[in-house]
Amino acid sequence: MLQAVGISDLNDNPSSDRIFIIGGGIVGASLAYFLSKEDNDRKIVLIDKYLDKLLGSTGYAPGFVGQYNESHVLTSLAKDTVSEYIKIPDGFNVVGGLELSSTPDGVENLHRRKEAAQSSGLPAEIISPEVAASLAPDFIDAKSVKAGLLFSTDGAANAIRIASYYIREAQARGVQFLEAEVTGFATESNQMTTINCSNGDITLNGSIVILATGIWTSPLTNDIVKFPVPIIPVAHPYTFTPLRPPRSGTPYPFIRWLDHHVYARDHGDRDGLGSYDHPPMQASPTKSAMGPWPASFENVLLEATSHLKNRHQFLVKGPSEDPDEKRPFNGIFAVTPDNLPLAGRVPGLSNLWLCAAIWVTTAAGTAKLISRQILGGAEQEDEALLKALDPARFQNIEDEILVKQALAKYNDIYNRDSK
């Protein structure tokens, strides 16, 4: 159990050498881990509303980590992330990722993706429908697909376990934890001066603040940042089969039907499925990243499950009243106009950094990047990555346009347009 400090304790010992991380999901936990891993004199404090719960997107993430993306920035961050996850006991299972297509154009796209992935240093192999079906026989009917693309080093991350591991390691290195709801900030002379919390204010005395607040980032920055922070929360349906005995043999790869914007995975004691094949829906999360259930999602899931061989086993009706039963749910996550995170120093506020709109796929890699920049250990390739992730890159673009662009990215979430 985490030993939390109080606001009065922090104010009694002010220092400009502190780093405050706001947000305790996988991104905040990664930051606490990597910032404390280096030999430095910084005092690190992680703040979250609930230290014993993961109510943000981390707690509901399906867990697939596909390293190849047509954005070289995301590919680089994902590869670095996997290199860290595989060090964590039971944190990352290298089951592979399998993309399927049933159209001639789709098969051509698989071949393009294979060549590009190999050029980026990732193993990728085109496989026949029969081989694809043999890798996940309950999911795939060989007659329904024309080809598959197998990424053998991809896998499934246990986001909750990874975050918990990073928190434990950070605590062992002296990171402090504050359970508090952050409600806003005060600034003066281009510097953050105060963190306002529901149970008191924290005086910063020049300390660095990093917002790892995911889907709640934009409201927190509205009053202090002079440019758009278009991190748009969106609704997303995910469902399960009922409990079943674990399968024997080789674990199934994580599977994506690219033609239909559907993905599925074996969770061990049940299967899971999600779909992006519906009009994007902007969400307004309050207490958690689980949103209200739109009735239209039942038809979305019914269509999505039709592409799987075991389609009739998946539940499509909305959440039940039993909180312990795994029913279909609306898991809210963030999109941006270019599907890239917002990570780096915030212009105009010398001690504020963002590290948000980051998926499990790139969480550790992005946290390492920001940690190096803050602690002064930047590497040669960091400059290009930070430029691409610049939190101020959407300056002078109207909010309505940015929201429209971000929502449009939802239906092609694997980012085929970003370079």
Sequence and secondary structure as in RCSB ss.txt:
>XXXX:A:sequence
MLQAVGISDLNDNPSSDRIFIIGGGIVGASLAYFLSKEDNDRKIVLIDKYLDKLLGSTGYAPGFVGQYNESHVLT
SLAKDTVSEYIKIPDGFNVVGGLELSSTPDGVENLHRRKEAAQSSGLPAEIISPEVAASLAPDFIDAKSVKAGLL
FSTDGAANAIRIASYYIREAQARGVQFLEAEVTGFATESNQMTTINCSNGDITLNGSIVILATGIWTSPLTNDIV
KFPVPIIPVAHPYTFTPLRPPRSGTPYPFIRWLDHHVYARDHGDRDGLGSYDHPPMQASPTKSAMGPWPASFENV
LLEATSHLKNRHQFLVKGPSEDPDEKRPFNGIFAVTPDNLPLAGRVPGLSNLWLCAAIWVTTAAGTAKLISRQIL
GGAEQEDEALLKALDPARFQNIEDEILVKQALAKYNDIYNRDSK
>XXXX:A:secstr
   B  HHHHHHS  TTEEEEE  SHHHHHHHHHHHHS    EEEEEES TT   SGGGG   EE    SSHHHH
HHHHHHHHHHTTSTTTEE   EEEEE SHHHHHHHHHHHHHHHHTT   EEE HHHHHHHSTTT  GGG SEEEE
ETT EEE HHHHHHHHHHHHHHTT EEEE  EEEEEE SSSEEEEEETTEEEE TT EEEE  GGGHHHHHTTT 
SS    EEE  EEEE        SS   EEEETTTTEEEEE SSSEEEEE  S   B   SSSSEE   TTHHHH
HHHHHTTSTTGGGS  S   S TTS   EEE EEE TTS  EEEE TT TTEEEEES  GGGHHHHHHHHHHHHH
T   TTHHHHHHHH TTTTTTS HHHHHHHHHHHGGGTT SS  
